[in-house]
Amino acid sequence: MEFGCEKMRVLNQFDIYFVIIMVVQGIIVGFFDSKSMTSENRQDTALKAKVVGIGAIVIAIIAYIARWIFG
């Protein structure tokens, strides 16, 4: 598998600003929104919000590290 300029263009989009935005978004969804949903007695939706928020944070950090390694 060749890692040419064209193939790595997607990873170049994951700079530190993107990671900061995704971490802030993940914190809002994963913690604040899920807390408000729990208080509204919607535990299943709160759990999904936590998974999506934490997942967004993890994926953004992994993509940034991959950009640092391969870029």
CHARMM-style PDB file with segment names, atoms N, HN, CA, C and O in Angstrom:
ATOM      1  N   MET     1       0.846  -1.181   0.000  1.00  0.00      PROA
ATOM      2  CA  MET     1       0.000   0.000   0.000  1.00  0.00      PROA
ATOM      3  C   MET     1       0.887   1.238   0.000  1.00  0.00      PROA
ATOM      4  O   MET     1       1.764   1.395   0.849  1.00  0.00      PROA
ATOM      5  N   GLU     2       0.648   2.077  -0.932  1.00  0.00      PROA
ATOM      6  HN  GLU     2      -0.065   1.949  -1.622  1.00  0.00      PROA
ATOM      7  CA  GLU     2       1.472   3.263  -1.096  1.00  0.00      PROA
ATOM      8  C   GLU     2       0.804   4.454  -0.419  1.00  0.00      PROA
ATOM      9  O   GLU     2      -0.386   4.704  -0.613  1.00  0.00      PROA
ATOM     10  N   PHE     3       1.573   5.177   0.369  1.00  0.00      PROA
ATOM     11  HN  PHE     3       2.539   4.973   0.527  1.00  0.00      PROA
ATOM     12  CA  PHE     3       1.068   6.372   1.021  1.00  0.00      PROA
ATOM     13  C   PHE     3       1.585   7.590   0.283  1.00  0.00      PROA
ATOM     14  O   PHE     3       2.559   8.222   0.693  1.00  0.00      PROA
ATOM     15  N   GLY     4       0.919   7.903  -0.805  1.00  0.00      PROA
ATOM     16  HN  GLY     4       0.128   7.389  -1.138  1.00  0.00      PROA
ATOM     17  CA  GLY     4       1.325   9.054  -1.597  1.00  0.00      PROA
ATOM     18  C   GLY     4       0.661  10.313  -1.091  1.00  0.00      PROA
ATOM     19  O   GLY     4      -0.071  10.294  -0.101  1.00  0.00      PROA
ATOM     20  N   CYS     5       0.919  11.390  -1.770  1.00  0.00      PROA
ATOM     21  HN  CYS     5       1.513  11.406  -2.574  1.00  0.00      PROA
ATOM     22  CA  CYS     5       0.367  12.684  -1.386  1.00  0.00      PROA
ATOM     23  C   CYS     5      -1.153  12.678  -1.468  1.00  0.00      PROA
ATOM     24  O   CYS     5      -1.822  13.230  -0.594  1.00  0.00      PROA
ATOM     25  N   GLU     6      -1.697  12.070  -2.491  1.00  0.00      PROA
ATOM     26  HN  GLU     6      -1.154  11.621  -3.201  1.00  0.00      PROA
ATOM     27  CA  GLU     6      -3.144  12.024  -2.674  1.00  0.00      PROA
ATOM     28  C   GLU     6      -3.837  11.197  -1.601  1.00  0.00      PROA
ATOM     29  O   GLU     6      -4.925  11.552  -1.148  1.00  0.00      PROA
ATOM     30  N   LYS     7      -3.219  10.106  -1.196  1.00  0.00      PROA
ATOM     31  HN  LYS     7      -2.336   9.817  -1.564  1.00  0.00      PROA
ATOM     32  CA  LYS     7      -3.840   9.213  -0.226  1.00  0.00      PROA
ATOM     33  C   LYS     7      -3.836   9.809   1.178  1.00  0.00      PROA
ATOM     34  O   LYS     7      -4.723   9.491   1.971  1.00  0.00      PROA
ATOM     35  N   MET     8      -2.890  10.644   1.507  1.00  0.00      PROA
ATOM     36  HN  MET     8      -2.170  10.903   0.863  1.00  0.00      PROA
ATOM     37  CA  MET     8      -2.767  11.186   2.848  1.00  0.00      PROA
ATOM     38  C   MET     8      -3.432  12.551   3.007  1.00  0.00      PROA
ATOM     39  O   MET     8      -3.341  13.161   4.072  1.00  0.00      PROA
ATOM     40  N   ARG     9      -4.083  13.027   1.982  1.00  0.00      PROA
ATOM     41  HN  ARG     9      -4.157  12.532   1.116  1.00  0.00      PROA
ATOM     42  CA  ARG     9      -4.692  14.344   2.046  1.00  0.00      PROA
ATOM     43  C   ARG     9      -5.773  14.430   3.115  1.00  0.00      PROA
ATOM     44  O   ARG     9      -5.947  15.483   3.728  1.00  0.00      PROA
ATOM     45  N   VAL    10      -6.501  13.345   3.350  1.00  0.00      PROA
ATOM     46  HN  VAL    10      -6.360  12.490   2.852  1.00  0.00      PROA
ATOM     47  CA  VAL    10      -7.555  13.339   4.358  1.00  0.00      PROA
ATOM     48  C   VAL    10      -6.963  13.517   5.750  1.00  0.00      PROA
ATOM     49  O   VAL    10      -7.510  14.264   6.561  1.00  0.00      PROA
ATOM     50  N   LEU    11      -5.870  12.851   6.035  1.00  0.00      PROA
ATOM     51  HN  LEU    11      -5.425  12.243   5.376  1.00  0.00      PROA
ATOM     52  CA  LEU    11      -5.265  12.972   7.358  1.00  0.00      PROA
ATOM     53  C   LEU    11      -4.737  14.370   7.633  1.00  0.00      PROA
ATOM     54  O   LEU    11      -4.639  14.770   8.794  1.00  0.00      PROA
ATOM     55  N   ASN    12      -4.402  15.108   6.616  1.00  0.00      PROA
ATOM     56  HN  ASN    12      -4.481  14.783   5.673  1.00  0.00      PROA
ATOM     57  CA  ASN    12      -3.904  16.466   6.827  1.00  0.00      PROA
ATOM     58  C   ASN    12      -4.978  17.417   7.325  1.00  0.00      PROA
ATOM     59  O   ASN    12      -4.657  18.512   7.787  1.00  0.00      PROA
ATOM     60  N   GLN    13      -6.232  17.032   7.244  1.00  0.00      PROA
ATOM     61  HN  GLN    13      -6.492  16.143   6.869  1.00  0.00      PROA
ATOM     62  CA  GLN    13      -7.321  17.872   7.733  1.00  0.00      PROA
ATOM     63  C   GLN    13      -7.444  17.830   9.265  1.00  0.00      PROA
ATOM     64  O   GLN    13      -8.096  18.693   9.853  1.00  0.00      PROA
ATOM     65  N   PHE    14      -6.832  16.849   9.903  1.00  0.00      PROA
ATOM     66  HN  PHE    14      -6.302  16.148   9.425  1.00  0.00      PROA
ATOM     67  CA  PHE    14      -6.951  16.680  11.339  1.00  0.00      PROA
ATOM     68  C   PHE    14      -5.848  17.436  12.064  1.00  0.00      PROA
ATOM     69  O   PHE    14      -4.926  16.829  12.609  1.00  0.00      PROA
ATOM     70  N   ASP    15      -5.944  18.755  12.069  1.00  0.00      PROA
ATOM     71  HN  ASP    15      -6.693  19.248  11.626  1.00  0.00      PROA
ATOM     72  CA  ASP    15      -4.960  19.555  12.777  1.00  0.00      PROA
ATOM     73  C   ASP    15      -5.456  19.803  14.207  1.00  0.00      PROA
ATOM     74  O   ASP    15      -6.507  19.297  14.599  1.00  0.00      PROA
ATOM     75  N   ILE    16      -4.707  20.571  14.968  1.00  0.00      PROA
ATOM     76  HN  ILE    16      -3.853  20.982  14.650  1.00  0.00      PROA
ATOM     77  CA  ILE    16      -5.011  20.767  16.378  1.00  0.00      PROA
ATOM     78  C   ILE    16      -6.333  21.517  16.574  1.00  0.00      PROA
ATOM     79  O   ILE    16      -7.022  21.291  17.568  1.00  0.00      PROA
ATOM     80  N   TYR    17      -6.693  22.397  15.647  1.00  0.00      PROA
ATOM     81  HN  TYR    17      -6.133  22.580  14.839  1.00  0.00      PROA
ATOM     82  CA  TYR    17      -7.942  23.136  15.779  1.00  0.00      PROA
ATOM     83  C   TYR    17      -9.142  22.205  15.641  1.00  0.00      PROA
ATOM     84  O   TYR    17     -10.128  22.345  16.364  1.00  0.00      PROA
ATOM     85  N   PHE    18      -9.058  21.274  14.730  1.00  0.00      PROA
ATOM     86  HN  PHE    18      -8.257  21.161  14.142  1.00  0.00      PROA
ATOM     87  CA  PHE    18     -10.125  20.284  14.561  1.00  0.00      PROA
ATOM     88  C   PHE    18     -10.259  19.429  15.818  1.00  0.00      PROA
ATOM     89  O   PHE    18     -11.371  19.139  16.259  1.00  0.00      PROA
ATOM     90  N   VAL    19      -9.134  19.030  16.390  1.00  0.00      PROA
ATOM     91  HN  VAL    19      -8.231  19.266  16.031  1.00  0.00      PROA
ATOM     92  CA  VAL    19      -9.172  18.212  17.604  1.00  0.00      PROA
ATOM     93  C   VAL    19      -9.798  18.995  18.753  1.00  0.00      PROA
ATOM     94  O   VAL    19     -10.593  18.444  19.515  1.00  0.00      PROA
ATOM     95  N   ILE    20      -9.454  20.256  18.885  1.00  0.00      PROA
ATOM     96  HN  ILE    20      -8.809  20.704  18.266  1.00  0.00      PROA
ATOM     97  CA  ILE    20     -10.039  21.077  19.948  1.00  0.00      PROA
ATOM     98  C   ILE    20     -11.539  21.195  19.773  1.00  0.00      PROA
ATOM     99  O   ILE    20     -12.283  21.062  20.744  1.00  0.00      PROA
ATOM    100  N   ILE    21     -11.998  21.440  18.561  1.00  0.00      PROA
ATOM    101  HN  ILE    21     -11.394  21.548  17.771  1.00  0.00      PROA
ATOM    102  CA  ILE    21     -13.434  21.545  18.301  1.00  0.00      PROA
ATOM    103  C   ILE    21     -14.139  20.227  18.608  1.00  0.00      PROA
ATOM    104  O   ILE    21     -15.214  20.226  19.207  1.00  0.00      PROA
ATOM    105  N   MET    22     -13.549  19.118  18.206  1.00  0.00      PROA
ATOM    106  HN  MET    22     -12.675  19.119  17.719  1.00  0.00      PROA
ATOM    107  CA  MET    22     -14.177  17.813  18.452  1.00  0.00      PROA
ATOM    108  C   MET    22     -14.189  17.466  19.939  1.00  0.00      PROA
ATOM    109  O   MET    22     -15.150  16.865  20.421  1.00  0.00      PROA
ATOM    110  N   VAL    23     -13.148  17.831  20.666  1.00  0.00      PROA
ATOM    111  HN  VAL    23     -12.368  18.319  20.275  1.00  0.00      PROA
ATOM    112  CA  VAL    23     -13.123  17.564  22.104  1.00  0.00      PROA
ATOM    113  C   VAL    23     -14.183  18.400  22.820  1.00  0.00      PROA
ATOM    114  O   VAL    23     -14.880  17.891  23.698  1.00  0.00      PROA
ATOM    115  N   VAL    24     -14.309  19.657  22.461  1.00  0.00      PROA
ATOM    116  HN  VAL    24     -13.743  20.070  21.748  1.00  0.00      PROA
ATOM    117  CA  VAL    24     -15.339  20.508  23.060  1.00  0.00      PROA
ATOM    118  C   VAL    24     -16.730  19.968  22.737  1.00  0.00      PROA
ATOM    119  O   VAL    24     -17.589  19.901  23.616  1.00  0.00      PROA
ATOM    120  N   GLN    25     -16.954  19.588  21.494  1.00  0.00      PROA
ATOM    121  HN  GLN    25     -16.256  19.643  20.780  1.00  0.00      PROA
ATOM    122  CA  GLN    25     -18.241  19.015  21.091  1.00  0.00      PROA
ATOM    123  C   GLN    25     -18.511  17.718  21.840  1.00  0.00      PROA
ATOM    124  O   GLN    25     -19.636  17.479  22.280  1.00  0.00      PROA
ATOM    125  N   GLY    26     -17.499  16.888  21.987  1.00  0.00      PROA
ATOM    126  HN  GLY    26     -16.585  17.082  21.630  1.00  0.00      PROA
ATOM    127  CA  GLY    26     -17.661  15.628  22.695  1.00  0.00      PROA
ATOM    128  C   GLY    26     -17.986  15.832  24.169  1.00  0.00      PROA
ATOM    129  O   GLY    26     -18.802  15.106  24.738  1.00  0.00      PROA
ATOM    130  N   ILE    27     -17.346  16.818  24.782  1.00  0.00      PROA
ATOM    131  HN  ILE    27     -16.683  17.407  24.319  1.00  0.00      PROA
ATOM    132  CA  ILE    27     -17.638  17.125  26.184  1.00  0.00      PROA
ATOM    133  C   ILE    27     -19.061  17.619  26.344  1.00  0.00      PROA
ATOM    134  O   ILE    27     -19.758  17.219  27.277  1.00  0.00      PROA
ATOM    135  N   ILE    28     -19.498  18.483  25.445  1.00  0.00      PROA
ATOM    136  HN  ILE    28     -18.932  18.808  24.687  1.00  0.00      PROA
ATOM    137  CA  ILE    28     -20.865  19.003  25.535  1.00  0.00      PROA
ATOM    138  C   ILE    28     -21.882  17.882  25.380  1.00  0.00      PROA
ATOM    139  O   ILE    28     -22.809  17.769  26.182  1.00  0.00      PROA
ATOM    140  N   VAL    29     -21.716  17.059  24.359  1.00  0.00      PROA
ATOM    141  HN  VAL    29     -20.963  17.151  23.707  1.00  0.00      PROA
ATOM    142  CA  VAL    29     -22.677  15.976  24.126  1.00  0.00      PROA
ATOM    143  C   VAL    29     -22.548  14.881  25.173  1.00  0.00      PROA
ATOM    144  O   VAL    29     -23.548  14.410  25.714  1.00  0.00      PROA
ATOM    145  N   GLY    30     -21.314  14.477  25.458  1.00  0.00      PROA
ATOM    146  HN  GLY    30     -20.501  14.860  25.018  1.00  0.00      PROA
ATOM    147  CA  GLY    30     -21.093  13.332  26.329  1.00  0.00      PROA
ATOM    148  C   GLY    30     -21.373  13.582  27.788  1.00  0.00      PROA
ATOM    149  O   GLY    30     -21.707  12.650  28.520  1.00  0.00      PROA
ATOM    150  N   PHE    31     -21.245  14.814  28.227  1.00  0.00      PROA
ATOM    151  HN  PHE    31     -20.974  15.570  27.632  1.00  0.00      PROA
ATOM    152  CA  PHE    31     -21.396  15.072  29.648  1.00  0.00      PROA
ATOM    153  C   PHE    31     -22.577  15.992  29.958  1.00  0.00      PROA
ATOM    154  O   PHE    31     -23.421  15.649  30.786  1.00  0.00      PROA
ATOM    155  N   PHE    32     -22.650  17.146  29.310  1.00  0.00      PROA
ATOM    156  HN  PHE    32     -21.964  17.425  28.638  1.00  0.00      PROA
ATOM    157  CA  PHE    32     -23.719  18.090  29.646  1.00  0.00      PROA
ATOM    158  C   PHE    32     -25.079  17.640  29.103  1.00  0.00      PROA
ATOM    159  O   PHE    32     -26.072  17.658  29.830  1.00  0.00      PROA
ATOM    160  N   ASP    33     -25.126  17.242  27.841  1.00  0.00      PROA
ATOM    161  HN  ASP    33     -24.319  17.228  27.251  1.00  0.00      PROA
ATOM    162  CA  ASP    33     -26.398  16.789  27.273  1.00  0.00      PROA
ATOM    163  C   ASP    33     -26.881  15.506  27.934  1.00  0.00      PROA
ATOM    164  O   ASP    33     -28.073  15.358  28.202  1.00  0.00      PROA
ATOM    165  N   SER    34     -25.974  14.585  28.196  1.00  0.00      PROA
ATOM    166  HN  SER    34     -25.005  14.705  27.978  1.00  0.00      PROA
ATOM    167  CA  SER    34     -26.389  13.336  28.824  1.00  0.00      PROA
ATOM    168  C   SER    34     -26.902  13.578  30.252  1.00  0.00      PROA
ATOM    169  O   SER    34     -27.810  12.886  30.713  1.00  0.00      PROA
ATOM    170  N   LYS    35     -26.324  14.554  30.942  1.00  0.00      PROA
ATOM    171  HN  LYS    35     -25.587  15.117  30.567  1.00  0.00      PROA
ATOM    172  CA  LYS    35     -26.788  14.886  32.293  1.00  0.00      PROA
ATOM    173  C   LYS    35     -28.199  15.460  32.254  1.00  0.00      PROA
ATOM    174  O   LYS    35     -29.033  15.130  33.098  1.00  0.00      PROA
ATOM    175  N   SER    36     -28.466  16.324  31.268  1.00  0.00      PROA
ATOM    176  HN  SER    36     -27.789  16.592  30.583  1.00  0.00      PROA
ATOM    177  CA  SER    36     -29.811  16.890  31.166  1.00  0.00      PROA
ATOM    178  C   SER    36     -30.832  15.831  30.741  1.00  0.00      PROA
ATOM    179  O   SER    36     -31.991  15.882  31.152  1.00  0.00      PROA
ATOM    180  N   MET    37     -30.401  14.880  29.924  1.00  0.00      PROA
ATOM    181  HN  MET    37     -29.460  14.838  29.589  1.00  0.00      PROA
ATOM    182  CA  MET    37     -31.310  13.806  29.518  1.00  0.00      PROA
ATOM    183  C   MET    37     -31.592  12.859  30.678  1.00  0.00      PROA
ATOM    184  O   MET    37     -32.696  12.326  30.789  1.00  0.00      PROA
ATOM    185  N   THR    38     -30.613  12.647  31.534  1.00  0.00      PROA
ATOM    186  HN  THR    38     -29.716  13.079  31.445  1.00  0.00      PROA
ATOM    187  CA  THR    38     -30.830  11.807  32.708  1.00  0.00      PROA
ATOM    188  C   THR    38     -31.835  12.460  33.647  1.00  0.00      PROA
ATOM    189  O   THR    38     -32.686  11.780  34.221  1.00  0.00      PROA
ATOM    190  N   SER    39     -31.738  13.772  33.804  1.00  0.00      PROA
ATOM    191  HN  SER    39     -31.047  14.325  33.338  1.00  0.00      PROA
ATOM    192  CA  SER    39     -32.685  14.465  34.682  1.00  0.00      PROA
ATOM    193  C   SER    39     -34.098  14.478  34.097  1.00  0.00      PROA
ATOM    194  O   SER    39     -35.073  14.631  34.832  1.00  0.00      PROA
ATOM    195  N   GLU    40     -34.208  14.318  32.780  1.00  0.00      PROA
ATOM    196  HN  GLU    40     -33.416  14.193  32.183  1.00  0.00      PROA
ATOM    197  CA  GLU    40     -35.524  14.240  32.133  1.00  0.00      PROA
ATOM    198  C   GLU    40     -36.022  12.807  32.045  1.00  0.00      PROA
ATOM    199  O   GLU    40     -37.017  12.533  31.374  1.00  0.00      PROA
ATOM    200  N   ASN    41     -35.325  11.876  32.730  1.00  0.00      PROA
ATOM    201  HN  ASN    41     -34.517  12.098  33.275  1.00  0.00      PROA
ATOM    202  CA  ASN    41     -35.709  10.469  32.797  1.00  0.00      PROA
ATOM    203  C   ASN    41     -35.640   9.792  31.423  1.00  0.00      PROA
ATOM    204  O   ASN    41     -36.511   8.991  31.082  1.00  0.00      PROA
ATOM    205  N   ARG    42     -34.623  10.107  30.648  1.00  0.00      PROA
ATOM    206  HN  ARG    42     -33.916  10.757  30.925  1.00  0.00      PROA
ATOM    207  CA  ARG    42     -34.369   9.456  29.356  1.00  0.00      PROA
ATOM    208  C   ARG    42     -32.987   8.811  29.392  1.00  0.00      PROA
ATOM    209  O   ARG    42     -32.056   9.253  28.719  1.00  0.00      PROA
ATOM    210  N   GLN    43     -32.879   7.755  30.193  1.00  0.00      PROA
ATOM    211  HN  GLN    43     -33.635   7.395  30.740  1.00  0.00      PROA
ATOM    212  CA  GLN    43     -31.590   7.120  30.422  1.00  0.00      PROA
ATOM    213  C   GLN    43     -31.010   6.479  29.166  1.00  0.00      PROA
ATOM    214  O   GLN    43     -29.797   6.512  28.963  1.00  0.00      PROA
ATOM    215  N   ASP    44     -31.862   5.895  28.319  1.00  0.00      PROA
ATOM    216  HN  ASP    44     -32.848   5.869  28.484  1.00  0.00      PROA
ATOM    217  CA  ASP    44     -31.345   5.258  27.105  1.00  0.00      PROA
ATOM    218  C   ASP    44     -30.735   6.282  26.156  1.00  0.00      PROA
ATOM    219  O   ASP    44     -29.700   6.018  25.545  1.00  0.00      PROA
ATOM    220  N   THR    45     -31.353   7.424  26.029  1.00  0.00      PROA
ATOM    221  HN  THR    45     -32.194   7.638  26.526  1.00  0.00      PROA
ATOM    222  CA  THR    45     -30.810   8.483  25.179  1.00  0.00      PROA
ATOM    223  C   THR    45     -29.560   9.100  25.805  1.00  0.00      PROA
ATOM    224  O   THR    45     -28.630   9.485  25.097  1.00  0.00      PROA
ATOM    225  N   ALA    46     -29.546   9.192  27.123  1.00  0.00      PROA
ATOM    226  HN  ALA    46     -30.302   8.880  27.698  1.00  0.00      PROA
ATOM    227  CA  ALA    46     -28.369   9.725  27.816  1.00  0.00      PROA
ATOM    228  C   ALA    46     -27.163   8.818  27.602  1.00  0.00      PROA
ATOM    229  O   ALA    46     -26.048   9.301  27.404  1.00  0.00      PROA
ATOM    230  N   LEU    47     -27.381   7.514  27.640  1.00  0.00      PROA
ATOM    231  HN  LEU    47     -28.286   7.122  27.801  1.00  0.00      PROA
ATOM    232  CA  LEU    47     -26.278   6.581  27.404  1.00  0.00      PROA
ATOM    233  C   LEU    47     -25.750   6.697  25.978  1.00  0.00      PROA
ATOM    234  O   LEU    47     -24.541   6.659  25.754  1.00  0.00      PROA
ATOM    235  N   LYS    48     -26.657   6.837  25.020  1.00  0.00      PROA
ATOM    236  HN  LYS    48     -27.640   6.868  25.203  1.00  0.00      PROA
ATOM    237  CA  LYS    48     -26.236   7.011  23.623  1.00  0.00      PROA
ATOM    238  C   LYS    48     -25.448   8.308  23.443  1.00  0.00      PROA
ATOM    239  O   LYS    48     -24.470   8.342  22.697  1.00  0.00      PROA
ATOM    240  N   ALA    49     -25.869   9.373  24.124  1.00  0.00      PROA
ATOM    241  HN  ALA    49     -26.664   9.346  24.731  1.00  0.00      PROA
ATOM    242  CA  ALA    49     -25.150  10.651  24.036  1.00  0.00      PROA
ATOM    243  C   ALA    49     -23.750  10.519  24.612  1.00  0.00      PROA
ATOM    244  O   ALA    49     -22.802  11.080  24.062  1.00  0.00      PROA
ATOM    245  N   LYS    50     -23.603   9.786  25.711  1.00  0.00      PROA
ATOM    246  HN  LYS    50     -24.373   9.330  26.158  1.00  0.00      PROA
ATOM    247  CA  LYS    50     -22.272   9.577  26.279  1.00  0.00      PROA
ATOM    248  C   LYS    50     -21.381   8.805  25.318  1.00  0.00      PROA
ATOM    249  O   LYS    50     -20.210   9.144  25.141  1.00  0.00      PROA
ATOM    250  N   VAL    51     -21.933   7.770  24.697  1.00  0.00      PROA
ATOM    251  HN  VAL    51     -22.884   7.495  24.841  1.00  0.00      PROA
ATOM    252  CA  VAL    51     -21.149   6.965  23.752  1.00  0.00      PROA
ATOM    253  C   VAL    51     -20.717   7.807  22.552  1.00  0.00      PROA
ATOM    254  O   VAL    51     -19.564   7.737  22.126  1.00  0.00      PROA
ATOM    255  N   VAL    52     -21.627   8.590  22.014  1.00  0.00      PROA
ATOM    256  HN  VAL    52     -22.564   8.646  22.360  1.00  0.00      PROA
ATOM    257  CA  VAL    52     -21.304   9.434  20.853  1.00  0.00      PROA
ATOM    258  C   VAL    52     -20.278  10.509  21.230  1.00  0.00      PROA
ATOM    259  O   VAL    52     -19.333  10.751  20.479  1.00  0.00      PROA
ATOM    260  N   GLY    53     -20.457  11.143  22.372  1.00  0.00      PROA
ATOM    261  HN  GLY    53     -21.224  10.946  22.982  1.00  0.00      PROA
ATOM    262  CA  GLY    53     -19.530  12.188  22.794  1.00  0.00      PROA
ATOM    263  C   GLY    53     -18.129  11.670  23.045  1.00  0.00      PROA
ATOM    264  O   GLY    53     -17.152  12.237  22.555  1.00  0.00      PROA
ATOM    265  N   ILE    54     -18.030  10.597  23.805  1.00  0.00      PROA
ATOM    266  HN  ILE    54     -18.823  10.137  24.203  1.00  0.00      PROA
ATOM    267  CA  ILE    54     -16.720  10.015  24.094  1.00  0.00      PROA
ATOM    268  C   ILE    54     -16.109   9.424  22.822  1.00  0.00      PROA
ATOM    269  O   ILE    54     -14.899   9.511  22.612  1.00  0.00      PROA
ATOM    270  N   GLY    55     -16.946   8.826  21.980  1.00  0.00      PROA
ATOM    271  HN  GLY    55     -17.928   8.756  22.150  1.00  0.00      PROA
ATOM    272  CA  GLY    55     -16.453   8.278  20.712  1.00  0.00      PROA
ATOM    273  C   GLY    55     -15.889   9.351  19.805  1.00  0.00      PROA
ATOM    274  O   GLY    55     -14.872   9.135  19.146  1.00  0.00      PROA
ATOM    275  N   ALA    56     -16.537  10.511  19.762  1.00  0.00      PROA
ATOM    276  HN  ALA    56     -17.363  10.687  20.297  1.00  0.00      PROA
ATOM    277  CA  ALA    56     -16.044  11.621  18.936  1.00  0.00      PROA
ATOM    278  C   ALA    56     -14.683  12.098  19.429  1.00  0.00      PROA
ATOM    279  O   ALA    56     -13.798  12.403  18.629  1.00  0.00      PROA
ATOM    280  N   ILE    57     -14.519  12.160  20.740  1.00  0.00      PROA
ATOM    281  HN  ILE    57     -15.238  11.913  21.390  1.00  0.00      PROA
ATOM    282  CA  ILE    57     -13.239  12.572  21.310  1.00  0.00      PROA
ATOM    283  C   ILE    57     -12.147  11.567  20.949  1.00  0.00      PROA
ATOM    284  O   ILE    57     -11.061  11.952  20.513  1.00  0.00      PROA
ATOM    285  N   VAL    58     -12.434  10.294  21.129  1.00  0.00      PROA
ATOM    286  HN  VAL    58     -13.316   9.981  21.483  1.00  0.00      PROA
ATOM    287  CA  VAL    58     -11.443   9.251  20.870  1.00  0.00      PROA
ATOM    288  C   VAL    58     -11.055   9.222  19.392  1.00  0.00      PROA
ATOM    289  O   VAL    58      -9.871   9.149  19.065  1.00  0.00      PROA
ATOM    290  N   ILE    59     -12.040   9.278  18.501  1.00  0.00      PROA
ATOM    291  HN  ILE    59     -13.002   9.337  18.767  1.00  0.00      PROA
ATOM    292  CA  ILE    59     -11.751   9.235  17.064  1.00  0.00      PROA
ATOM    293  C   ILE    59     -10.928  10.446  16.629  1.00  0.00      PROA
ATOM    294  O   ILE    59     -10.001  10.310  15.830  1.00  0.00      PROA
ATOM    295  N   ALA    60     -11.262  11.636  17.152  1.00  0.00      PROA
ATOM    296  HN  ALA    60     -12.015  11.746  17.801  1.00  0.00      PROA
ATOM    297  CA  ALA    60     -10.508  12.838  16.788  1.00  0.00      PROA
ATOM    298  C   ALA    60      -9.060  12.736  17.251  1.00  0.00      PROA
ATOM    299  O   ALA    60      -8.149  13.111  16.513  1.00  0.00      PROA
ATOM    300  N   ILE    61      -8.839  12.239  18.446  1.00  0.00      PROA
ATOM    301  HN  ILE    61      -9.579  11.933  19.046  1.00  0.00      PROA
ATOM    302  CA  ILE    61      -7.474  12.114  18.960  1.00  0.00      PROA
ATOM    303  C   ILE    61      -6.694  11.061  18.177  1.00  0.00      PROA
ATOM    304  O   ILE    61      -5.522  11.264  17.863  1.00  0.00      PROA
ATOM    305  N   ILE    62      -7.337   9.939  17.860  1.00  0.00      PROA
ATOM    306  HN  ILE    62      -8.290   9.774  18.115  1.00  0.00      PROA
ATOM    307  CA  ILE    62      -6.667   8.901  17.065  1.00  0.00      PROA
ATOM    308  C   ILE    62      -6.307   9.433  15.679  1.00  0.00      PROA
ATOM    309  O   ILE    62      -5.209   9.171  15.186  1.00  0.00      PROA
ATOM    310  N   ALA    63      -7.208  10.171  15.049  1.00  0.00      PROA
ATOM    311  HN  ALA    63      -8.100  10.384  15.450  1.00  0.00      PROA
ATOM    312  CA  ALA    63      -6.932  10.733  13.726  1.00  0.00      PROA
ATOM    313  C   ALA    63      -5.795  11.746  13.783  1.00  0.00      PROA
ATOM    314  O   ALA    63      -4.975  11.815  12.867  1.00  0.00      PROA
ATOM    315  N   TYR    64      -5.743  12.536  14.861  1.00  0.00      PROA
ATOM    316  HN  TYR    64      -6.408  12.480  15.605  1.00  0.00      PROA
ATOM    317  CA  TYR    64      -4.655  13.497  14.997  1.00  0.00      PROA
ATOM    318  C   TYR    64      -3.310  12.798  15.189  1.00  0.00      PROA
ATOM    319  O   TYR    64      -2.301  13.214  14.620  1.00  0.00      PROA
ATOM    320  N   ILE    65      -3.303  11.744  15.987  1.00  0.00      PROA
ATOM    321  HN  ILE    65      -4.123  11.407  16.450  1.00  0.00      PROA
ATOM    322  CA  ILE    65      -2.069  10.978  16.181  1.00  0.00      PROA
ATOM    323  C   ILE    65      -1.647  10.295  14.886  1.00  0.00      PROA
ATOM    324  O   ILE    65      -0.458  10.247  14.572  1.00  0.00      PROA
ATOM    325  N   ALA    66      -2.605   9.769  14.133  1.00  0.00      PROA
ATOM    326  HN  ALA    66      -3.571   9.808  14.387  1.00  0.00      PROA
ATOM    327  CA  ALA    66      -2.285   9.151  12.848  1.00  0.00      PROA
ATOM    328  C   ALA    66      -1.703  10.177  11.887  1.00  0.00      PROA
ATOM    329  O   ALA    66      -0.784   9.867  11.129  1.00  0.00      PROA
ATOM    330  N   ARG    67      -2.233  11.395  11.913  1.00  0.00      PROA
ATOM    331  HN  ARG    67      -2.979  11.646  12.529  1.00  0.00      PROA
ATOM    332  CA  ARG    67      -1.680  12.468  11.071  1.00  0.00      PROA
ATOM    333  C   ARG    67      -0.252  12.780  11.474  1.00  0.00      PROA
ATOM    334  O   ARG    67       0.600  13.022  10.618  1.00  0.00      PROA
ATOM    335  N   TRP    68       0.016  12.776  12.778  1.00  0.00      PROA
ATOM    336  HN  TRP    68      -0.676  12.579  13.473  1.00  0.00      PROA
ATOM    337  CA  TRP    68       1.348  13.073  13.270  1.00  0.00      PROA
ATOM    338  C   TRP    68       2.330  11.952  12.882  1.00  0.00      PROA
ATOM    339  O   TRP    68       3.482  12.216  12.537  1.00  0.00      PROA
ATOM    340  N   ILE    69       1.858  10.711  12.945  1.00  0.00      PROA
ATOM    341  HN  ILE    69       0.922  10.497  13.226  1.00  0.00      PROA
ATOM    342  CA  ILE    69       2.729   9.580  12.624  1.00  0.00      PROA
ATOM    343  C   ILE    69       2.965   9.480  11.114  1.00  0.00      PROA
ATOM    344  O   ILE    69       4.109   9.362  10.673  1.00  0.00      PROA
ATOM    345  N   PHE    70       1.892   9.527  10.322  1.00  0.00      PROA
ATOM    346  HN  PHE    70       0.963   9.623  10.680  1.00  0.00      PROA
ATOM    347  CA  PHE    70       1.998   9.293   8.884  1.00  0.00      PROA
ATOM    348  C   PHE    70       2.191  10.570   8.071  1.00  0.00      PROA
ATOM    349  O   PHE    70       2.601  10.505   6.912  1.00  0.00      PROA
ATOM    350  N   GLY    71       1.904  11.712   8.653  1.00  0.00      PROA
ATOM    351  HN  GLY    71       1.571  11.764   9.594  1.00  0.00      PROA
ATOM    352  CA  GLY    71       1.949  12.952   7.905  1.00  0.00      PROA
ATOM    353  C   GLY    71       3.271  13.564   7.943  1.00  0.00      PROA
ATOM    354  OT1 GLY    71       3.478  14.626   7.355  1.00  0.00      PROA
TER     355      GLY     71
END
